[in-house]
Amino acid sequence: MSNLRISEVAALMGVSDDTVRRYIDQGRLTAVQLDNGRKGVDGREVAEFLRAGADRPEPGVTIATSARNRMTGIVTRVVKDTVMAQVEMQAGPFRLVSLMSRDSVDELGLEVGSVAVASVKSTHVVVEIPES
């Protein structure tokens, strides 16, 4: 069993430590006592909490998609040249970068501060275990 410190849970969720404590107080997460005597949360429960939140349907007219990795975020940077554009967005703790045509950026009206949904579809995803 992987128990996580509240600060680790907060970093994974992209929220503050206080928000995680509120989730515990509200009964949305269950606190466990760590070896050091402090509160933590079972990693499996965090995974389920995040998975359940990810299953909520996105607003909009799309009724189905094959992409499973959809993240709502805010556009933080747009760099356009005559043909192509680079769009950066922040979705919780994740920084995403997309290369697309300038026409697509213009048609979507993407600019810094725009709320957008990034759909990531890949046949190759690298998963790593961070050092404890």
MOUR-V567988 format. One record per backbone hydrogen bond with DSSP energy under -0.5 kcal/mol. CO is the residue of the C=O (numbers start at 1). NH is the residue of the N-H. If there is no record, write none. Layout:
BEGIN
co & nh
CO & NH
CO & NH
END
This chain:
BEGIN
co & nh
1 & 3
2 & 43
4 & 41
5 & 9
6 & 10
7 & 11
8 & 12
9 & 13
10 & 14
10 & 15
16 & 20
17 & 21
18 & 22
19 & 23
20 & 24
21 & 25
22 & 26
23 & 28
23 & 29
24 & 27
30 & 42
32 & 34
32 & 40
34 & 37
38 & 34
39 & 6
40 & 32
41 & 4
42 & 45
42 & 46
43 & 47
44 & 48
45 & 49
46 & 50
47 & 51
48 & 52
49 & 53
50 & 54
51 & 55
53 & 56
68 & 70
69 & 71
69 & 120
71 & 118
73 & 116
74 & 90
75 & 113
77 & 88
79 & 86
83 & 102
84 & 81
85 & 100
86 & 79
87 & 98
88 & 76
88 & 77
89 & 91
89 & 96
90 & 74
90 & 92
91 & 94
94 & 91
94 & 96
96 & 89
98 & 87
98 & 100
100 & 85
101 & 105
102 & 106
103 & 107
104 & 108
105 & 109
105 & 110
111 & 114
114 & 75
116 & 73
117 & 119
118 & 71
118 & 120
119 & 121
120 & 69
128 & 130
END
